[in-house]
Amino acid sequence: MRFRLFRGAAIVGVTALGLLTATLSAVAATPGKPDNGPKPTVVLVHGAWADSSSWTPVIERLTRDGYPVRAIADPLQGLTSDTAYVSSYLSTIDGPKVLVGHSYGGAVITNAATSVPDVKSLVYIAAFIPAKGETIGELAAKSTPPLPLVSTEVPGGTEVTIDPARFRTAFAGDLDEATATDLAITQRPANTRAVTDPSVDEGFRTIPSWALITRQDHAISPDVQRFMTARAHSRTTEVDASHAVMLSRPGAVTKIIEQAAR
């Protein structure tokens, strides 16, 4: 009797082992999801009157979603030299890259994108997208009213800032007054060569681009943004936000970056 029980258990064990083997074989034969490799590095380039810290809420969201991120400090000394500076840092980043430019930073990534390999996409956040031979000054002149700028002569030429008393209205209308005041105090001056150097390359001609248009923008008017994004054939989203959209609407900025990264 005990032998029969043992023999029955052995049969059950063999049967279970056979089923397990068959199941494992079927799983092995079933193709899995494709391996798309590591996520691209998101490279953030700020514009005039800002610095890399302006990307902080976006950086927090991107890193939480598993993206490697670099925020390059744009010197704001002229489109030619700024492009060379940013290109130098891009050359140190291995693998696929998504370049993101805010405001004047859009002109920088447009010119730097083709200088290094593996740039997967461009993202323009309330940004300038100049054509070859065009200057930021020419594009900025299409926006009305003009920005309330204050000029200062420095050893390297002339630098401009936004009048601190009018900074919030011009740049950050949807931020609270205290935050806008802090931004006005800490704004980075931009050399006038940033608006007079002609653009020499058009990265958007060969690299897919995405754009976020800010409808409440008083630094680059929405119509000018639409003109540039249409010319670049960018995949475009619009949002009710000021020029400081990466601070006021970081979720919307992160969303379009991740669309471009995918």
C-alpha positions, 0 to 999 in steps of 0.5 A: 500500500505504501509502495502504491502511494509512493508510486502515485506520488512519483507519477504526480511528480513526473507529471508536474515536472513535465508541465513545468518544463513545457511552460518554461519552454513556451515562455522561452519561445515567446518573444518579449518586449523589444529592448529599446536600450537606455533612456537618452540623456536630456540636456537642458540649455537655459536662455538669457536672464536665467540660469540652470537653476530655472530648470530645477522643477523639470529636473526633479520630474525627469530624474524621477522618471529615470532620465539622465539629465545635464543642465549646461550653463549657457555663458550668454556671451554671443551665439557663436561663442555660446554654440561652441561652448555648449558643443564642447560639453555635448561632445562629452556625453555618450549615447543618444541625447535630447537637446532642450532650449528655453528662449535664447537657448533654442537658438543655441541648440539649433546651432549646436545640434549637428556638431555632435553625434546621436542627437535624437530630438530637439525641444523648444520651450518658448524658444527662438528657432532662427533660420540660417543667417537670421539673428535673434535681434531680428526675431525679437523685433517682431514681438511687441512691446519690446522688452524693457532692457537696461544696458551696461558697458562691460569690458567684453562689450555691452550687456543687457538685463530686464528692468527689475521693476518690470521683470515680472510683467515681462518674464514671469507674469504667472509666478507669485511676486516674491518668486518673480522678485528673486528672479529679477534680482538674480537674472543673468545679463546677456551680451548684445552679441547674443542678439547680433550674431547670425545663426549659421546652422539649422539643426531642425532641418535634419533632427525631429523637433518638438515645441511648447508655445506659451500663450501668455508670453510677453518676452517672445509673443505667441504669434512669433513662436508659432511662426518659428515652430511652423517653419521648423515643422515642430510637433507643437503644444500650446499652454497658458503660461508666461515665458518662465514656463519651466517654473510655472508649468514644469509638468507641461514642460516635462511632458513634451520633453518625454514625448521627444525622448520616446 
